[in-house]
Amino acid sequence: MILKKDKRLASKKIDGNYFLVSPWDHKLHKCNQTASFIVDLIDKGCPRSEIEQALCNEFDVDAETAAKDTSDFVKKIQDLKIYTV
């Protein structure tokens, strides 16, 4: 599964963290370090399996934790309609 950013979304990376602005609901979403790392990989077109492996390598977490973190974040950004499949 590869996610695509909504074309209306504005984003800016400041001090390693992404700030996402969704104009359709006038909200600012601040991403923490892990979420920003995932956003970078999504924007590069990485599939979910690569994102999970990269989380394991970057943050020294096990595969189960990486899969859960990825799943939780993907669900959240899809619910917010920031990214779609």
ABEGO torsion letter per residue (X at the ends): XBBBBBAABBBBBBGGBBBBBBAAAGBBBBBBAAAAAAAAAAAAGBBAAAAAAAAAAAAGBBAAAAAAAAAAAAAAAAAAGABBX
